Amino acid sequence: LWFWQMFDRSPIGLNLWLGMRFRCMLARHIFDHMGSGVRIYHGVELTYGYNLSVGDGAVIRQGALLSDRGGITIGKGAVIGSFARIFSHNYSPDNFERVTLKPTRIGTGARVASHTIVLAGQDVAPGQAVGSFPVERS
């Protein structure tokens, strides 16, 4: 995980072609499961990494935070937008030292929009879009 962070902070980590390939190579050693054809962009932050499962063809855009403390599963072909926050734990409102771990699942083909927050324990259904997406211009 430290190597992941240092690579991303280096000038070579900004190289799109090399960066995506290197991150995916590292992910195969860090993540619980890493599918094929996954694209992970620059600046993706992980809490642990080993509680993260990513399906085939998933896309994780730049600056996303994957707080996998309680476990995160990202389905095949899912897209996580830039700077999205996905959590798998929460704190008790009356005692901040009490942490509850809840696995979070992003379904097959689901889309999480940029700057969207997915809280712990939520299941994003297959094909569902969470957050706001810009209207395509014709």
C-alpha positions in Angstrom: 0.0 0.0 0.0 2.9 2.3 0.8 4.4 1.6 -2.6 1.0 2.4 -4.3 0.9 5.8 -2.6 4.5 6.7 -3.4 4.1 5.6 -7.0 1.1 7.8 -7.3 2.9 10.8 -5.8 5.9 10.4 -8.2 6.0 12.2 -11.6 5.9 8.8 -13.4 2.7 7.9 -11.6 1.0 10.7 -13.7 1.8 8.9 -16.9 -1.6 7.5 -18.0 -0.4 4.5 -19.9 2.2 3.3 -17.4 0.3 4.4 -14.3 -2.9 2.4 -15.0 -0.9 -0.8 -15.8 1.3 -0.4 -12.8 -1.6 0.2 -10.4 -3.4 -2.9 -11.7 -0.3 -5.0 -11.3 0.1 -3.8 -7.7 -3.6 -4.3 -7.1 -3.3 -8.0 -7.9 -1.0 -8.3 -4.9 -2.9 -6.0 -2.6 -6.6 -6.5 -3.2 -8.7 -9.5 -2.1 -9.8 -10.0 -5.8 -8.7 -8.1 -8.9 -10.6 -8.8 -12.2 -9.2 -8.4 -15.7 -9.5 -5.2 -17.8 -9.8 -3.0 -14.7 -8.7 0.6 -15.1 -7.6 2.5 -12.0 -6.7 6.1 -12.5 -4.2 8.4 -10.6 -4.8 9.4 -7.0 -7.1 6.6 -5.9 -6.9 6.2 -2.1 -7.3 2.9 -0.2 -7.6 2.3 3.5 -6.3 -1.2 3.5 -6.7 -2.7 0.1 -7.0 -6.3 1.2 -10.7 -6.0 1.9 -11.4 -4.8 -1.6 -12.8 -6.9 -4.5 -13.0 -5.5 -8.0 -14.8 -7.2 -10.8 -13.7 -7.5 -14.5 -13.8 -4.3 -16.5 -14.5 -2.0 -13.6 -13.3 1.6 -13.8 -12.1 3.6 -10.8 -11.6 7.3 -11.7 -9.0 9.7 -10.2 -9.1 10.7 -6.6 -11.7 8.2 -5.5 -11.5 7.1 -1.8 -12.2 3.4 -1.2 -12.4 3.0 2.6 -12.4 -0.8 2.7 -12.2 -1.3 6.4 -15.3 -3.4 6.5 -15.1 -4.7 2.9 -16.0 -3.2 -0.5 -17.1 -5.3 -3.5 -17.2 -3.5 -6.9 -19.0 -5.5 -9.6 -18.1 -6.2 -13.2 -18.2 -3.1 -15.4 -19.0 -0.8 -12.6 -17.8 2.8 -12.7 -16.6 4.8 -9.7 -16.5 8.5 -10.6 -13.8 11.0 -9.8 -13.4 12.0 -6.1 -16.3 9.6 -5.1 -16.1 8.4 -1.5 -17.1 4.8 -0.7 -17.2 3.8 3.0 -17.5 0.4 4.7 -17.5 1.6 8.3 -19.3 4.2 10.4 -19.0 5.7 13.9 -21.5 5.8 16.7 -22.9 9.3 17.1 -22.6 9.2 20.9 -19.2 7.4 21.1 -16.7 8.1 18.3 -14.5 5.3 19.5 -17.2 2.7 18.6 -16.9 1.7 15.0 -19.3 -0.5 13.1 -18.0 -2.4 10.1 -20.6 -2.9 7.3 -19.6 -4.4 3.9 -20.6 -2.2 0.9 -21.5 -3.6 -2.5 -21.5 -1.8 -5.9 -23.4 -4.0 -8.3 -22.5 -5.1 -11.8 -22.6 -2.2 -14.3 -23.6 0.3 -11.6 -22.3 3.9 -11.8 -21.3 6.1 -8.9 -21.1 9.7 -10.0 -18.2 12.1 -9.3 -18.1 13.5 -5.7 -20.8 11.1 -4.5 -20.7 9.5 -1.1 -21.7 5.9 -0.6 -22.2 5.1 3.1 -21.3 1.9 4.9 -23.6 -1.1 4.3 -25.3 0.3 1.2 -25.9 -2.0 -1.7 -25.9 -0.2 -5.1 -28.1 -2.4 -7.3 -26.8 -3.8 -10.6 -27.1 -1.1 -13.4 -28.1 1.6 -10.9 -26.8 5.1 -11.1 -26.0 6.9 -7.9 -25.5 10.7 -7.9 -25.9 13.3 -10.7 -24.6 12.8 -14.2 -24.4 15.6 -16.7 -26.8 15.5 -19.6 -25.2 14.4 -22.9 -25.4 17.1 -25.6 -26.3 16.0 -29.1 
